[in-house]
Amino acid sequence: MQFGSALAVTLFARVGPGGAVFLRLLSASVVLVAIWRPRVRGRTRRELLLAVVFGAVLAGMNLSFYNAIHRIPLGIAVSIEFVGPLAVAVAGSRRRIDLLWVALAAAGILALTRGGAGGLSLLGVAFALIAGGLWGAYILLSARVGREFERGSGLALAMCVASVVALPAGVADGGGRLLVPGTLAVGAAVGMLSSAIPYSFELEALRRIAASVFGVLMSLEPAMAALAGWIVLGQGLSRRSVVGIALVVAASTGASRRTREAPIAV
């Protein structure tokens, strides 16, 4: 997902954050619909409403996040955004050991955020915080969609809704440049890396583990974002950031061990 986000940054000069989000969601929608062939007929109003809300959250999360990484480094943006998953982990935890992993992850996030963060755009930070809140909602909604819909049909429907929601922002930022073949190709790659593949895996993960444990495991995201930003965009890592990555990886390893003990619901 984070390497897809780094690739998306290269699109901003051509189609802006809104255009990149729209291309990402649209391309992912096409692939997911082709794979899962979701049906609307026969669905209850409750199920359809859930898919619409999930899609709106997906669109809002991606639009706010892309506007954040348009203004601040990728690793820092994801670190700030992680307040959402971290809140889910804290709220859902019933074991002291889980709180220990959350505290360790929080220390790593703090180190990543403070490392080289001087002169950050306040608007970029605000967008990252909004994205974090929506990310937390995404985790909870993804678990519900996984229970209510068979396989990936719910995600496919939600992605179609997200594409429609993001359309105005995409047209406003990208206009006719959205139809340039090279831009379409990069947008499709971003859609596969950042939406179709990771969202499908996350949906399956949330069928099998608690949302609180999933939230702690997502602590890998700031580390992966910092790595992707360094490799793809040349956004350097300070020593403090390296320490933060180590803390986050340690927390994720501990949470993973606890996850193996959890019952798997198929």
N, C-alpha and C positions, 0 to 999 in steps of 0.2 A: 504493500500500500504506500509506504513512504517513498520508495523509488519512483512510483507512479506520480506522487505529489511533486517530487523534484523535477520529473520530466514535464509536469504541467506548468511549472514556473517558466519554462522556456517558451510556452505559448502566450504568456501574458503580454509580451510586446506586440503580438499579432492580433489577439482577440480579447485581451483583458481577462480578469478573473472570472467574470460572468460567462464569457464565451467558452473558456476552458471547462468550467463546471458543466455547461450545457452539453458540450461535445462528450465529456466523460459520461454523463448520465444517459444521454441518448444512445451512445454506442453500447453501453452496458445493457440498456433496455432491449435493444435489438437482439443481442446474444442470449440473454436470459429468457426472453419470450420464445425464441427459436428452440431453446433447449427444453423448457418446461411447459410451453403451450398452456398458459393459465386460462381458466374459463371464468367468466363473470356470471353467466347464467347459472342459476341454482345456488348461488352464494347468498347467505343471509345478509341483512342490512348491517348487522354488527360486524361481520367479517369484512365487508366492503369498506365500512367506516374505519376499521383498524388499518386496512391497506392504505387508505387515503391519508390518515394521520401519519402512518409510518413513512409514506412517500414525502409528505410535507416536511417532516423532520429531516429526512435524508437531504432534501434540497436545501433547507436552511442551514444544516450543518456544513455541507460542502461549500455553499456560497460564503458563509462567514469565515470558514477556514481558509479558502483561497484568497479572500480579501486580507486575511491576516498574513499569509506567507508572501503576499505581494508587497508587504511593508516591513516585515521583520524576518530574520533567519528561520529556516524550516525547523531546526532542532529546538529553538527557543519557543516557537509558536506551538509545537506539539507538546512541549513541556508545560506551557501555560494551559493549553487545551485539556491537559490530563486532569484538571480539577474535576471534570465531570465523571470519568470512570473512577477516580479516587473516591469521590463522594458516594458513588454506588457501592464500592467495596466497603467503605466505613459503615454505611447505613445497613448493609446486609450482613455484616460480620457478627457471629455469635461466639467465636472462639478467640481467646487471647492471642494465640499464635498467629492468626490472620491479621490482627491489629499490629503485630510486630512487623510483618511483611509490608503492611501499608505504611508504617512509620519509616521503614527503611527506604521504600520507594519514594516517599515524600522528601526524604533527605536528598536522594539522588536528583529528584526533579528540581529542588531548590538550588542545588549546585549547578545543574544544567542551565537553569534560568538566569542565575547570577553571573555565570561565566561568559564574559564578553558581551554583557547585555547593556552596556552604557549607550545612552542616546537612542533607546528604543522608541519607535513611534507609538504614542499612546493610543491612537486609533487602531493600530495593528494589534496591540495588547487587548483592547476592548473586543475586537473581532474574535481573537483567540478565546477569550473568556466566554463569549456567546457560543462559539463552536463547542467549547467544553460542556456547557450546560446541555446543549442539544446532543452531544455525544453520549452523555449519561442517559438521556431519554431514549436514544437509539438503542443502547444496550438492553434496557428494560422492554422496549417495544419489540426488538428483534426476538427476544425470548418468547413473547406472546405470539408473534407471527409464526414462529417455529412450531408452536403447539396447535394453533388454529388451522394452519394450512399444511397440506401434504407437500413434502419435499421442498422445492424452491419456487412453487407457484406464487406464494404470498410475496416473496421478494421481487419476483418479476412484475407483479401488478404494482407494487409500491414504487419500483424503479420507473415505470411508465408515468405514474403520478408525479414523481420527482422531476422527470424531464419536462413535463408540462409546466410545473411550477417555476422551473429555472429558465424556461423559454424567454420571457420578457427580458431578464437580465442578460441572457446570452445574446439576444438580438441587439440590445442597447450597447453592449460592450464590443461585440464582434461584427455585427452587421453582415455585409456581403463577404467579408473575409472568412466567415465560417465555412464557406463553400470551396475555398482553395484546397486542391487535392492534398498538398503536403500537410496543411493544417488538419484536415480531416484524418489523415493517417496517424499523426501524432496524437490527436484527440482520441482516436480509437484505441491506441496503445495505452493511453492513460486510463481509459474506461475499463480495459481488461485488467491492468495492474492494480488500479485503485478501487474498483467497484465490483465488477463481475466475479473475479476470483476471490478476493478477500472477504467480501460480504457473504458469499456462498459458504465459505469455510466457517465464518463466524456464526452464521445461522445454525450450521450443523453442530458447532461447539456448544452453543447455548441450548441445544436440545439435550445435552448430556451433562453439563455442569451448571452450578448455581451462578446467577448473575453476579453475585459478590465476588466469587472466585475468578470469574471471567474478567471483572474489572481490575483485579490485582494483576492478572496475567497481561493485561494490556499495558502494564508499566514498561514493557519492552518498547513501546512506540516511541517515546522520546529518544531512546538510544538509537533505534533504527533510523529515526528522522535525522538525527545529528550525523550519522554515518552517510546517509543518502545525500544530505546537503553538502557534505565534505567531498564525496566522490563525484557527484553529478554537477554541483553548482560551485565547488571550490570554496564553500563556507567553512573556514578553519575551526578546529577544536582547541580550546584552551586546556591547560592542565586541570583546572577546576571542572571542566566539562567531562574530561576523561574519568575523573573520580566519580562524578555523577552517574556516568554510564555504568561504572562498576557496581555502584550501589543499587541501581535499578535492575541490573542483571542478577545480582544476588537475591533481591526481593522476588524476582520472577522465578528463580530456581526454587526458592523455598515454597512459593505458592504452588508451583507445579507438583512438588512432592505431595502436598496436601490434596491436590486435585485427583491424583491417582487413587486416593482412598475413597473418593466420593462415588456413590452408586451411579451407574450409567442407565439412563432411561432411554430405551430404544422405541 
